[in-house]
Amino acid sequence: MPEAITYTEVERHAEPKSFVGRWIFSTDHKVIGIQYLLLAIVAAFVGMALSMLMRIRLVWPDRPYAFLETLFPTGAPDGVMTPEFYLALLTMHGTIMVFMVLTTAPQGGFGNYFLPIQIGAADMAFPRLNMLAFWLTFLSFMTLMAAFFVTGGAPGSGWTAYPPLSALREATSAGNGQDLWIASIAIFCLASVLSAINFIVTTLEMRTQGMTLMRMPLTVWGWFTTAVIGLLAFGVLLAGGILLLMDRNLDTSFFIPAGLVVSDRLIDRAGGSPILWQHLFWFFGHPEVYIAILPGMGIISHVLATFSRKPVFGYRAMIYAMGAIAGLGFVVWGHHMFVSGMSPYSAMTFSILTMAIGVPSAIKTFNWIGTMWGGRLRLDSPMLYAIGFVSIFVAGGITGLFLGQPALDMYFHDTYFVVAHFHLIMGVAAVMAMFAGLVYWFPKMFGRMMNEPLNKLHFWLTMFGVYGVFGPMHFLGTLGHPRRYAEISGVDYLAERGSAELHYFITIASMILVTAQLLFLVNFLWSLFAGKKPQSDNPWESTSLEWTLPSPPPHDNFAGRIPVVRRGPYDYSVPGSAKDFLMQHEPDGAGAAE
Amino acid sequence: MAFIVAVAIWLLALALLLPAWFGPWGFPEAITPLARQIDSRMTLTFVLSGAIFLLSQFALGYAVLRFGRKRKEAATYIEGSARWEMLWTAGGAAIFIGLSLASYSAWAEARFDAERHSAGDADRLIVEVVGQQFVWNIRYTGPDGDFGPTDPKLIDDSMGNALGVDRTHPMGEDDLIVPRLALPVGREVEIVLKSKDVLHNFFVPELRIKLDAVPGLEGRLRFTPDKKGTYEIACSELCGLGHYRMRAFMEVMEPAAFETWLSEQAQYVQ
């Protein structure tokens, strides 16, 4: 007779009674996870709208739009967007997408909701800290949005905010948009550090009996590794942000050298270095790329195994690769600065380390394909998004081989080639992972399924839209098209080589891409209320602990009975088993008995 | 479905890769030996990365096609393979780091010698390029071969002294400040790159090199143009609202024409 499933009895948590305690200032990690997701969805649509305005301005610079005049009287007088407004758009688009979408949804959203459940915990280690971190993030988002509406409008120094442009009121519009931007980022850093501590402690201390580190799903490894990176990286940006704020408001000179003359006025500062900011920024900024993508890598591994009905190929190698990425990620920031004017002798070190970080990325890619190899694929929409992720991850990653060599980076740096590279690898790949995660976990989170035909349509439009938008940007880059140009007619050599046609193509493709995302939003909202009920609590026949629970799970997740974990996370198609998956809490022989 | 997914992945991969090689959007003409050296490393990187790209995308599509159709047999239970992990770790490391080493000499040529300020070659033409929102100022030494001292307090755009050159100093009185970078063909040039206000970036696509103009620092670039023509310097570091129109022309001309041009400009300034 097979062994029975066993449980650890724990004390139950009382559910909060009031509406506010339950849905707004909630300490329940699941509610907080959904709050992060909603924030990310709102931010994603704002960020996308800004990118549409950029695309429109690039191809139809003189066309007036009445609604723009209403919304942004200074940015678009008579409805025509000014060059300054274009810079504000790109700054806000980048900041919103990197911080409010790519950093919140994969980690704060899915991580909050599923990390405790997947390791068999009733909540995060510090539920109140968790709540504080979310509301600080929300405050940060509101602060950032406010920058649009203060005198002078949103800042135009890019999401990287390089001084002296960002530090001197004389060099750019004199308003407080940049100050709000810095304040927003500083609050965000604080929130992210608090959240990271919470994730790390939860993972190390709250695992249920039998959930050893090497039995954790790769999603948990992704969130855990991301939290470690976040803990070490955000503090540096916070420090840099405070220095920049002081340069702007207290006449300090951390980033401002002597003898600057702006618009014929001698600036009375001395002693600072603009490059210092770049070191601080990219010491955070490069790890940030991995903060955005590592949770996605975890989700993709998880989804590929589930829908291939096979164990993850090289489970341990995947964990080591994540560790290597996290470690190397801290010593490659200089590749953003090959042409910054820093010592050229440092380039070799940064180049070799940068190229080396391609190795764990390649390991992961081939292991994903290896996971599918010999499987019995179920091509449901989460799997389609996962396959799309791998394709886009490769397309975006491979161009890193050019940018990681300083001699070649000299040509491509600050051109559309870089724009294509980082959008594919950091932006779109991470977003594809979010789609995979959202569709995969939707039945668990909301007790309903998303509409499958609409998901598939969305997948195809997104896949072709993404290649249509970012593919041609590589060619703008080979033409030598600098990025952050408010008008494409600024230099002659581009017009002569057909850059305008490429820009038109990209704008049209981006409209299709945005339409597809509206379709996803409709599907999301409609499915929340009217989606069909899943056939069981485990509709995808997955193995991790969240699928042992009702959908949605109760307030304290396991209702006081946490299952003892018996096996690793990816026991699919185990030979001799009657069914093709064994859940983590099922003892040996459980499959055969049924 | 599996067939459609596989074919779509392959088509998208080809749609990205083929125009990169055959399309009309290749690099502009290379006008220095260094630029041609960089181009050869570009080609090497393109061939290797293109092969890895195609291999990965093909394998991905093939996995979907082969294992995504209705299969009778169960999935094979494989937890991994140390041999394959070793293969793509070692293979990846060799190719990636190999590429980095292969292009290092080009980087050294572009940046190291200039950084050392090595005096040796007296024939080298030294030109100062100074960015400001949103124009480029080009300074030649004048007949004495030396730049005069500058002081920001002396800056006066209306008097044609955008860089604050001390005109009373013997080395400064003949300095020439113009909006155009003229260079003689076949002679080595050293660009001394500066900025008056915020970051700018000196980029001429035909040279394949790029460097930030950082206020408070002097950047140095060295190259030898060997093709006559007029090229554009496009600012490639965000410098404010006029960034997109901050450009100047670089004209490479016969040495005799260059000398004539210099003396004409000197007269004009006086």
Interface residues (C-beta under 8 A of the other chain):
Chain A: T82 P83 E84 L87 G156 S157 G158 Y162 P163 P164 L165 L168 A171 T172 P257 A258 G259 L260 V261 V262 S263 D264 L266 G272 S273 P274 I275 S308 R309 K310 P311 V312 F313 G314 Y315 R316 A317 V339 S340 G341 S343 P344 Y345 A347 M348 S351 I352 T354 M355 A356 G358 V359 A362 I363 T365 F366 N367 I369 G370 M372 W373 G374 G375 R376 L377 L379 L384 I387 V390 S391 V394 A395 I398 T399 L401 F402 G404 Q405 P406 A407 L408 M410 Y411 H413 D414 T415 W460 M463 F464 Y467 G471 H474 F475 L476 T478 L479 G480 P482 R484 Y485 A486 E487 G490 V491 D492 Y493 R497 G498 L502 Y572 S573 V574 P575 D580
Chain B: M1 A2 V5 A8 I9 L12 A13 A15 L16 P19 A20 G23 P24 W25 G26 F27 P28 I38 R41 M42 T45 F46 L48 S49 I52 F53 S56 Q57 A59 L60 A63 V64 F67 G68 R71 E73 A74 A75 T76 Y77 I78 E79 G80 S81 W84 E85 W88 T89 G92 A93 F96 I97 L99 S100 L101 S103 Y104 A106 W107 A110 R111 F112 E115 Q132 Q133 P152 K153 I155 D157 G164 K196 D197 V198 L199 N201 F203 P205 R208 I209 K210 L211 D212 A213 V214 P215 G216 L217 G219 Y231 E232 A234 C235 S236 E237 L238 C239 G240 L241 G242 H243 Y244 R245 M246 R247
